[in-house]
């Protein structure tokens, strides 16, 4: 899944599932924002801001006088983020940008943050080198990237259910995709080459509410529509493929439903450091 894909069909699909995706990923905001060390009025750039939920959370947590700018390659998602703003929200803005080519701002940022955006760069070296120019010397960054696939049951359970019905392509961890940096060594090399320093990788583990507070049948429906390209694979297979996968996934998720909501474990890399 490339940046170009995000700018088109994938961005539209994410927007269609936005409430459920934001509710599901919200638990990751806490460790990610904590890693930013918001210790004074700061200029903060959110890379791959999606519908704007993380940027808004950061602004609520940041000291008075801070500003937050969200950037995403998808015009549809940027339009959605802008639509959430109130007339009095003058300390936050959203813009369309390709991080490999976007010009360095006249006033650099004190913090860079990205929740699951950095794995999709078409040219990681160019993107990270450009981002280093966006960050003021001594400024900090914090990125969230998925850990290893096998340590993320929220994905493997869905993948296994779909694989019972249709062929699911194997992961290419050298290509843009959610689990590109499950092994973070390639990411660390790219950050080092771009001029970032004092890089640390910490793991966050927790349970994600699939689609928000959804029961097993609704969580299965959400996951097949929202995760990866499973919906397209099943639709292409035709016939009873969608129904078969949904039934299988519902049965698998039922064992993880508590108090009416399905929650599945996740492993996330929180990567932080400074611009040397």
Buried (B, 14 or more C-beta within 10 A) or exposed (E): BBBBBBBBBBBBBBBEBBEBBBBBBBBBBEBBBBBBEBEEEBBBBBBBBBBBBBBBBBBEBBEEEBBBBBBBBBEBBBBBBBEBBEEEEEBBBBEBBBBBEBEEEEEBBBBBBBBBBBBBBBBBEBBBBBBBBBBBEEBBBBBBBBBBBEBBBBBBBBBBBBBEBBEBEEBEBEEBBBBBBBEBEBBBEBBBEBBBEEBEBEEBEEBBBBBBBBBBBBBBBBBBBBBBBBBEBBEEBEEEBBEBBBBBBBEBBBEBBEEEBBBBBBBBBBBBBBBE
